[in-house]
Amino acid sequence: MAENSESLGTVPEHERILQEIESTDTACVGPTLRSVYDDQPNAHKKFMEKLDACIRNHDKEIEKMCNFHHQGFVDAITELLKVRTDAEKLKVQVTDTNRRFQDAGKEVIVHTEDIIRCRIQQRNITTVVEKLQLCLPVLEMYSKLKEQMSAKRYYSALKTMEQLENVYFPWVSQYRFCQLMIENLPKLREDIKEISMSDLKDFLESIRKHSDKIGETAMKQAQHQKTFSVSLQKQNKMKFGKNMYINRDRIPEERNETVLKHSLEEEDENEEEVLTVQDLVDFSPVYRCLHIYSVLGDEETFENYYRKQRKKQARLVLQPQSNMSYCTDPDLVLELKNLIVIFADTLQGYGFPVNRLFDLLFEIRDQYNETLLKKWAGVFRDIFEEDNYSPIPVVNEEEYKIVISKFPFQDPDLEKQSFPKKFPMSQSVPHIYIQVKEFIYASLKFSESLHRSSTEIDDMLRKSTNLLLTRTLSSCLLNLIRKPHIGLTELVQIIINTTHLEQACKYLEDFITNITNISQETVHTTRLYGLSTFKDARHAAEGEIYTKLNQKIDEFVQLADYDWTMSEPDGRASGYLMDLINFLRSIFQVFTHLPGKVAQTACMSACQHLSTSLMQMLLDSELKQISMGAVQQFNLDVIQCELFASSEPVPGFQGDTLQLAFIDLRQLLDLFMVWDWSTYLADYGQPASKYLRVNPNTALTLLEKMKDTSKKNNIFAQFRKNDRDKQKLIETVVKQLRSLVNGMSQHM
């Protein structure tokens, strides 16, 4: 049952598949047949059986149809056999006719081929002519390009290339020669760039080679133009400054104008003969290269290269010498400044900015001032070396006027004196004054042609003069004052000289004012610092006077040769001290030309130093013993010092001010001379004490030296009652002084 049911379900399906195979396109047979194999396992066998049955059915139908049409086929074959003979005859006739046609058309074919060939040639010629007419402008332009390249008309050649690329090549871009041309254009452009760059390099090399001559010519022209402008200004001044009322003055002025006119005309004629810088330099390679690189869109490369090379050339041309920073010749620096000014005027005339050049000139101005200061330092040193440091003597009115013409000195008292007479300053003062004016002139030379106002020039002159006074002259004075060979007399004269130089500073200010025509009352006018300069020098000289005076006192004191064990004094002061006092008297007479305060300070300093030296002599640690006779001899010397102080060696002291310099020595010696120890010990520390300036340490030191001497010299003192009493008194006083000193040290 199962097999029957399966077979029943399969048969209709196989019939459907067979119908699809018979009715559908062969392209769809594959999927249909595949469905046979997708069914049950025995479906293929059954399908094949069904297919065989179907084939047998079709064969039967075909056989039936053939049997039905067989007679008609036989009849058709019979008819064909009848027609075959006629067909063969027809074939023979057609063949013969074809042969006869072929023979007759051979000549026509030959002529026809000739006509076809001619027409093809005619058409080709027409096409070639059309194409040649299209290519001819391209070839002409390319030939023009070659001619321009040969003639070195590179800018025009680049324009021709643009026309070829934008206009002509699109017409014939399909031809091989056009492609070759197109491929050749970049190389031509590179060649043009290289050639133009080579020309530019040749130009730069030529410029570098002839830069000296070109610069010289340009600077000469600028200087000539400047001189011409100055001449015109002078001419205008002469024209407008003419006196219209005095006829006798008009003729020379008109003659001067005529002479100036002829000279200017001659200068114009000479100027036409001189080649200009534009005549000497051909900038066409630069412009050609610029145009070429601009057309090629590479203008920035050209500009960068050109600027870089020109900057290098400028650095090479303007390269200073290696030793310029060590230049010590102001004339050389001034010459350099003048060249830079002319160079700046030249550049300015060609439209270049010159601010940095003038900034450089200001730096050079500082260097110029430094070289001037160094030069004048040597000048001042020479002046000081040649000076005799003595007042200037004049024997007649002529010599007096010569000195007055060099130095602005005014003293009514000196003018009233009869000849011969002396100026208070030495010869270096007018020389210094003249050299300061020369320095101002030299400093002014640098300010010329710098296009600066009178106020700025005035300020520069005053500042440089201040440097000369405060640094150079001050340094020279200080070095002079400290030199070992400069003595007290020379120092006194130096102080006098600085006083007069200080007073002359106002005349130097007037001198600068007259040069620059700037009033000193101007708000920003710089004043000269001569007051502080010479005041410092005076203070240094004064200090050196005090030092040298004390050194001289020390030299005299070192000659002292006391017999510290003498029993009796000589009855007169020591020789070294009298020599010292005589020296002080003579030197203080020289001090009368100094300001009163300086002389008084020197005198007081000398007396104090002498008093201190004498005190140190008594208290010297190497001095172990001192006798009463030596103290008395020492007292005689101190008395001479007091007499010298009371003789008023320098006027101006009030009362016994100068004698107070020896008050410590006087009270100490009085204490030992009168042996008033009870009073000293009783009144010590009291404001009204008679021996207020006597220090217990000093008294103890001196007393111990005297005690040792008493022990040594009085061998038999123990057999004399007075000597024994004196020795006991000394020992008692020593003990009291020691206790007093110890008490003082404890309180401290």
VEXLUMRO-900747 format. One record per residue (C-alpha): x, y, z; residue in one letter. Coordinates in steps of 0.5 Angstrom, whole numbers, plus 2048, in hexadecimal, padded with zeros to 3 digits. Each point is the difference from the previous one (the first is absolute). Layout:
// residues N
XYZa/...
END
This chain:
// residues 748
800800800m/806805802a/8037FE7F9e/7FA8017FCn/7FE807804s/8078027FFe/8007FE7F8s/7F9804800l/803806802g/8068007FCt/7FD7FF7F9v/7FD806800p/806804802e/8047FC7FAh/7FB8027FBe/801808803r/8077FF7FFi/8007FD7F9l/7FB8067FEq/805805802e/8057FD7FDi/7FC8007F9e/7FD807801s/806804803t/8068037FEd/8067FB800t/804805805a/7FA7FE805c/8017F97FFv/8067FF805g/7FC802806p/7FA7FC7FEt/8047FA800l/803801806r/7F9800804s/8007F97FDv/8067FE805y/7FD804806d/7FA7FB800d/8007F9803q/8067FB7FFp/7FC7FC7FBn/7FE8067FCa/8058007FBh/7FF7F97FEk/7F98027FFk/8018067FCf/8047FD7FBm/7FB7FA7FFe/7FB8067FFk/8058047FCl/8017F97FBd/7F87FF800a/7FF8087FEc/8067FF7FAi/7FD7FA7FEr/7F98037FFn/8048067FCh/8037FB7FCd/7F97FD7FEk/7FD8077FEe/8068027FCi/8007F97FCe/7F88017FFk/8028077FEm/8057FE7FBc/7FC7FB7FDn/7FB8057FFf/8058057FCh/8047FA7FDh/7FC8017F9q/8018077FFg/8087FF802f/8007FB7FAv/7FD8057FBd/804806802a/8067FC7FFi/7FE7FE7F9t/7FF8077FEe/807802803l/8037FA7FBl/7FC8037FAk/803807802v/8077FE801r/8018007F8t/7FE8077FFd/804802806a/8067FE7FDe/7FF8037FAk/7FE807804l/8067FF804k/8047FF7F9v/7FD8077FEq/801803806v/8077FE800t/8018037F9d/7FD806801t/804801806n/8067FF7FCr/7FE8057FBr/7FE805805f/8077FF804q/8048017F9d/7FC8067FEa/801804807g/8077FF801k/8028077FDe/7FA803804v/8037FD806i/8078037FFv/7FD8077FEh/7FB7FF806t/8067FF805e/8048057FDd/7FA805801i/8007FD807i/807801802r/8008077FDc/7FA802804r/8037FD806i/8078047FFq/7FC8067FEq/7FC7FF807r/8077FF804n/8038067FCi/7FA805803t/8017FD807t/807801800v/7FF8077FDv/7FB801806e/8047FD805k/8078047FEl/7FC806800q/7FE7FF807l/8077FE802c/8048067FCl/7FE805805p/8037FB806v/8067FF7FCl/8018077FEe/7FF802808m/8057FB802y/8058027FAs/7FF807803k/8027FD807l/8067FD7FEk/8028077FDe/7FF803806q/8047FB804m/8068017FBs/7FF808801a/8007FF807k/7F9804801r/7FE7FB805y/7FA804803y/7FD8007F9s/8017F97FFa/7FC7FF807l/7FB8037FDk/8007FC7FAt/8007FA804m/7FA802803e/7FC8027FAq/8027F97FDl/7FE7FC806e/7F9804801n/7FE8017F9v/8047FC7FAy/8027F9804f/7F87FF801p/7FF8007F8w/8057FB7FFv/8017FC806s/7FF7F97FDq/8068007FCy/8077FE802r/8048067FEf/7FB804805c/8017FB806q/8088017FEl/7FF807801m/7FC800806i/8057FC803e/8068047FEn/7FD807803l/8017FE807p/8077FF7FEk/8018077FDl/7FD803806r/8057FD804e/8058027FBd/7FE807800i/800800808k/8077FE800e/8028057FBi/7FD806803s/8037FE807m/8067FF7FDs/8008077FDd/7FE802807l/8067FD803k/8048037FBd/7FD807801f/8017FF808l/8077FE7FFe/8018067FBs/7FD804806i/8047FD805r/8078027FCk/7FE8077FEh/7FC802806s/806804803d/8008047F9k/7F8800800i/800802808g/8058067FFe/7FD8037FAt/7F9800804a/803803806m/8048057FCk/7F98027FCq/7FD800807a/805805803q/8008047FAh/7F9801800q/801802808k/8058057FEt/7FC8027FBf/7FA801805s/804804805v/8038047FAs/7F98027FEl/7FE802808q/806804800k/7FE8047FAq/7F9801802n/803802807k/8048057FCm/7FA8027FCk/7FC802805f/805803805g/8028057FBk/801807802n/7FB8047FCm/802807802y/8088007FFi/8018007F9n/8087FE801r/7FE7FA803d/7FC7FE7FBr/8057FF7FAi/8047FB804p/7FA7FC802e/7FD8007F9e/8077FD7FEr/8007FB805n/7F97FE7FDe/8038007F9t/8067FC802v/7FC7FB804l/7FB7FF7FAk/8067FE7FBh/8037FB805s/7F97FD801l/7FF8007F8e/8077FD800e/7FE7FB805e/7FA7FE7FCd/8047FF7FAe/8057FB803n/7FA7FD803e/7FE7FE7F9e/8067FD7FEe/8007FC806v/7FD7F9800l/7FA7FF804t/7FF7F9804v/7FB7FF7FCq/8058007FAd/8047FB803l/7FB7FB802v/7FC7FC7FBd/7FA7FD804f/7FD7FD7FAs/8027F9803p/7FD801806v/7F98027FDy/8007FB7FBr/8017FB805c/7FB803805l/7FB8007FAh/8027F97FEi/7FF7FD807y/7F9804801s/7FE7FD7F9v/8027F9803l/7FC801806g/807800804d/801807802e/8017FF807e/8067FB7FFt/8038067FCf/7FF805805e/8037FC806n/8067FE7FCy/8018077FDy/7FF803807r/8047FB804k/8068017FBq/800807800r/800800808k/8067FC7FFk/8038057FCq/7FE805804a/8037FD806r/8077FF7FCl/8008077FEv/7FE803807l/8057FB804q/804804804p/8077FE802q/8027FC805s/803805804n/7FB805800m/7FD7FF807s/807802802y/8018067FCc/803806804t/8018057FBd/7FA805801p/8028037F9d/7FF7F97FDl/7F97FF803v/7FE8077FEl/8027FE7F9e/7FC7FA800l/7FA804803k/8018057FAn/8007FA7FBl/7FA7FD803i/7FC806800v/8018017F9i/7FE7F97FFf/7FA801804a/7FE8067FBd/8027FC7FAt/7FB7FB802l/7FB805802q/8008037F9g/7FE7F97FDy/7FA7FF805g/8037FB805f/7FF801807p/806802804v/7FE800807n/8047FB802r/8068037FEl/7FF806804f/7FF7FB806d/8077FD7FEl/803808800l/7FD801807f/8047F9802e/8068037FCi/7FF807804r/8017FC806d/8067FD7FEq/8038067FDy/7FF804807n/8037FA803e/8068017FBt/800807802l/8007FF807l/8067FB7FFk/8048057FCk/7FE806805w/8027FC806a/8077FF7FDg/8008087FEv/7FE801807f/8067FC803r/8058037FCd/7FE807802i/8007FE807f/8077FD7FFe/8038067FDe/7FD805805d/805803805n/7FA801805y/802807801s/7FC8077FFp/8008027F9i/805806800p/7FF8067FBv/805806800v/7FC8047FBn/7F98027FDe/8017FC7FAe/8017FA804e/7FB801805y/7FB8017FAk/8027F97FDi/7FE7FD806v/7FA803800i/7FE7FE7F9s/8017F9802k/7FC800806f/7FB804803p/803803806f/7FD806804q/804803806d/7FF807801p/806800805d/8047FD7FCl/7FF8047FAe/802806805k/8077FD802q/8068037FCs/8047FB7FCf/8037FB800p/7FA7FC804k/7FE7F9800k/7F97FD7FFf/7FE7FB806p/7FF7FA7FBm/8067FC7FDs/8017FF7F8q/7FB7FA800s/7FA804801v/8008047F9p/8027FA7FDh/7FB7FB803i/7FA8067FEy/8038007F9i/8007F97FFq/7F97FF803v/7FD8057FBk/8047FC7FAe/7FD7FA803f/7F98037FFi/8028027F9y/8027F97FFa/7F97FD802s/7FC8057FCl/8047FE7FAk/7FC7F9801f/7F9804801s/8018037F9e/7FB7FD7FAs/7FD7FC805l/7F98037FFh/7FF802807r/7FD806803s/804805804s/7FD7FE806t/8037F97FFe/8078027FEi/800805806d/7FE7FA805d/8057FB7FDm/806805800l/7FE802808r/8007F8801k/8067FF7FDs/803806803t/7FE7FD807n/8037F97FEl/8078047FFl/7FF804807l/7FD7FA804t/8047FA7FEr/8068027FCt/803806803l/7FD7FE807s/8047FA7FFs/8068037FDc/800805806l/7FF7FA805l/8067FC7FDn/804807800l/7FF801808i/8027F9802r/8068007FCk/8067FF805p/8048067FDh/7FB805801i/801804806g/7FD804805l/8018067FCt/7FE7FD7FAe/7F97FE803l/7FF807803v/8018027F8q/7FB7FB7FEi/7FB802805i/8018077FDi/7FF7FE7F9n/7FA7FC801t/7FD806803t/8018047FAh/7FE7FB7FBl/7F97FF804e/7FF807800q/8018007F8a/7FB7FB7FFc/7FB8057FFk/8048037FAy/8007F97FDl/7F8800801e/8008077FCd/8057FD7FBf/7FB7FA7FEi/7FA805800t/8048047FBn/8017FA7FCi/7F97FD800t/7FC806801n/7FC7FD806i/7FF804806s/8027FD806q/7F9802803e/7FD7FB7FCt/7FC7FB804v/8047F97FEh/8078047FFt/8057FB804t/805804804r/8077FE801l/8027FD806y/807803801g/7FE802807l/8007F9802s/8067FE7FCt/805805803f/7FD800807k/8017F8800d/8078027FDa/801805806r/7FE7FB805h/8057FB7FEa/805805800a/7FF802806e/7FF7F9803g/8077FF7FDe/803806803i/7FE7FE807y/8037F97FEt/8068037FEk/801805805l/7FF7FA805n/8057FC7FDq/805806800k/7FF801807i/8017F8801d/8078017FCe/802805805f/7FE7FD806v/8047F97FEq/806805801l/7FF801807a/8057FD804d/7FF801808y/8047FD805d/7FA7FD804w/8057FF806t/803807801m/800803807s/8008087FEe/7FD8037F9p/8048047FBd/7FC806802g/7FE8017F8r/7FB7FD7FCa/8027FA7FCs/8038017F9g/7FB7FC7FCy/7FA803803l/8038077FEm/8017FE7F9d/7F97FD800l/7FD807802i/8048047FBn/7FE7FB7FBf/7F8801802l/801808800r/8038007F9s/7FB7FB7FEi/7FA804803f/8028067FDq/7FF7FD7F9v/7F97FE802f/7FE807801t/7FE8007F8h/7FB7FA802l/7F9801803p/800802807g/7FD7FA802k/8047FB7FDv/807803803a/7FC800807q/7FF7F97FFt/8077FE7FEa/803804805c/7FB7FD806m/8017F97FCs/808801801a/800802807c/7FB7FA802q/8057FB7FCh/806803804l/7FD800806s/7FD7F97FFt/8077FE7FEs/804803806l/7FB7FC804m/8017F97FDq/808802801m/7FF800807l/7FB7FA800l/8047FC7FBd/8017F8803s/8078007FEe/802806805l/8017FC806k/803806805q/7FF807800i/803805805s/7FE806803m/8058047FCg/7FD7FD7F9a/7F9802802v/803807801q/8038007FAq/7FA7FE7FCf/7FC805804n/8058067FDl/7FE7FD7F9d/7F8800801v/801807803i/8038027F9q/7FA7FD7FDc/7FB804804e/8048067FEl/7FF7FE7F9f/7F97FF801a/7FF807803s/8048047FBs/7FA7FF7FBe/8047FD7FAp/7F98007FCv/7FB806802p/7F97FE801g/8017FC807f/7FC803806q/803800807g/8057FA801d/7FC7FB7FCt/8067FE7FDl/8047FF806q/7FB7FB802l/8037FB7FCa/8057FF805f/7FC801806i/8007F8802d/808801800l/800806804r/7FC7FD805q/8047FA800l/806803801l/7FE805805d/7FE7FA804l/8077FD800f/803807800m/7FD802807v/7FF7F9802w/7F9802802d/7FD7F9801w/7FB801806s/7FD8067FCt/7FF7FB7FAy/7FE7FA804l/7FB804804a/7FD8047FAd/8007FB7FBy/7F97FF7FDg/7FE807802q/7FE8057FAp/804805803a/8067FC801s/8078037FFk/8027FA7FCy/7FA7FE7FDl/8037FE7F9r/8057FB804v/7FE7F97FFn/8027FB806p/8037FB7FBn/8058057FDt/802803807a/8017F9802l/8047FE7FAt/805806801l/8007FF807l/8027F9800e/8068027FBk/802805805m/8007FB806k/8047FB7FCd/8058067FFt/800802807s/8027F9802k/8067FF7FBk/803807801n/7FF801808n/8047FA802i/801803807f/7F9803800a/7FF7FB806q/805804804f/7FD8077FEr/7FA802804k/7FD8047FAn/8017FB7FBd/7FD7FB804r/7FA805801d/8008017F9k/8007F97FEq/7FA7FE805k/7FC8067FDl/8017FD7F9i/7FE7F9802e/7FA803804t/7FE8047FAv/8017FA7FCv/7FB7FC804k/7FB805800q/8008017F9l/8007F97FFr/7FA7FF804s/7FD8067FDl/8017FD7F9v/7FD7F9802n/7FA803803g/7FF8047F9m/8017F97FDs/7FB7FD804q/7FB8057FFh/8018007F8m/
END
